[in-house]
Amino acid sequence: FPDMLSHLRKVNAPQFARAFSAALDEPNFLEQTAQFFNVAADRMKTQVDPGLMEVIKGCNTLIRFNIPVRRDNGEIEVLQAYRAQHSYHRLPCKGGIRYALDVEAQEVEALATLMTYKTACTDVPFGGGKGGICMDPKKYSEAELERITRRYTIELSKKGFIGPSVDVPAPDMGTGPREMAWMKDTYHTIYGEKDVNSSAICTGKPLSQGGIDGRNEATGLGTFYCIRELLSNREFCEHTKMSLGVAGKSVIIQGFGNVGSWAAQFFHESGSKVTGIIEYNSGCYNPDGLDIPALQKWWAEKKTLKGFPGAKESTETDFMEIMYKECDVLIPAATERSLNKDNCQKIKTKVIGEAANGPTTFLAEEHFNKIGTVVVPDMLINAGGVIVSYFEWLKNIEHVRMGRLMKGWDAKSKTELASALGSKGTFEGPSEKDIVYTALEEVMRTSTDEVWNYSKGKGVSMRTGSYELVIAKIAQAYSDAGITIQLS
């Protein structure tokens, strides 16, 4: 990881690299996750058996293997690949596949751990998993990426680390629907004749490959739903000294990739002022609010935020300073440990919504708790992706598009009811996206209310409250099932 940061300083984005290198003398991502867990575990030590607590905390299985890839120029390169399965209290395991230079064992374990807690927090019946390949995907051609992805899928299959009822990957940093389509096709080619549910091997697929409408924007939409629900709660608004509702609230977002861009769009459409955006190479700011659709188009074409006409400030040098401007809500949607002990005192916001995984270090959160800044934890606020992945998995298992069997009947019954009441017009049944959005909204609403009410009632931070809730849920699952006896 330090070597990767050194590379960033020299080539890509020195300011972005320095923002994270400041936290290198803090515990690593896995240790950081354990620190947060231990706070809740210590409070629950009289409620959960110590041995069971270790089962809930530790990562069950981790594999590392090499992938040889033949480059387009004929050279052979060897890449390190990983997959972690944190918990089997629910199956299948679930978690993304990341292609990035900082992929290594402890990061993959930490992310798998968070996936277990994330699914438990939102009552999604999966265990946690995570995987990745240490590489910079921008340096490989599409043909090379396809060969890498297919070989990775084959190796996972050989090792029993992938399957609709075993472990179901999804997109993450550096991957997307394209890679999921390659994974699905590879697995389907090998097992399709014997496994009727082979399309459920991964989620985040294109619609033509069994994907679900609404998955692409799910994490950003879930982030918005969570903040909107909190800002509709009078006690939460009194606690944070804000008025009710998202309209008019100033929002700064770090990261303008899939999650940050969608979150910005939903906040913008709901009347919030998205005042600042920070990317790995640039940033822009307007205290009156940025035109997000125009900025999305600008970024897609220019790959820089500098020079955006709708910004009053835009830069490629001191862009991280934009994150330190005053706002109502800060959304770190980039990478882990972006809010650390060396920059936390510069943050001037009332609410931090962790749309990224692990963006706040333990020492930074201690500071935020002391000054009254509410940190909405990653296991809650960025769970939208895995929630909709669950819907996609169900769609693949059931072999029918959501709403297909009921859409016509729903439209007909509504039209007949309206006619009986003397109203004219034709009504339509819900689309798959309508169902996905509504279901995601309901899960995020109930989960957010559960975490806030529990945390408030116990007098703890939302992160500690989340951890206590998930520990209790997982412990109950183990208690009801018993500890599995391994057969020799």
Secondary structure by P-SEA (a helix, b strand, c coil): caaaaaaaaacccaaaaaacccccccccaaaaaaaaaaaaaaaacccccaaaaaaaccccbbbbbbbbbbccccbbbbbbbbccccccccccbbbbbbbcccccaaaaaaaaaaaaaaaaaacccbbbbccccccccccccaaaaaaaaaaaaaaaaaacccccccbbbbbcccccaaaaaaaaaaaaaaccccccccccccccccccccccccccaaaaaaaaaaaaaaaacaaaaaaaccccccccbbbbbccccaaaaaaaaaaaaaccccccccccccbbbbccccaaaaaaaaaaccccccccccccccccccccccccccccbbbbccccccccccccccccccbbbccccccccaaaaaaaaaacccccccccccaaaaaaaaaaaaaaaaccccccccaaaaaaaaaaaaaaaccbbbbbcccaaaaaaaaaaaaaaaaaaaaaaaaaaacccaaaaaaaaaaaaaaaaaaaaccccccc
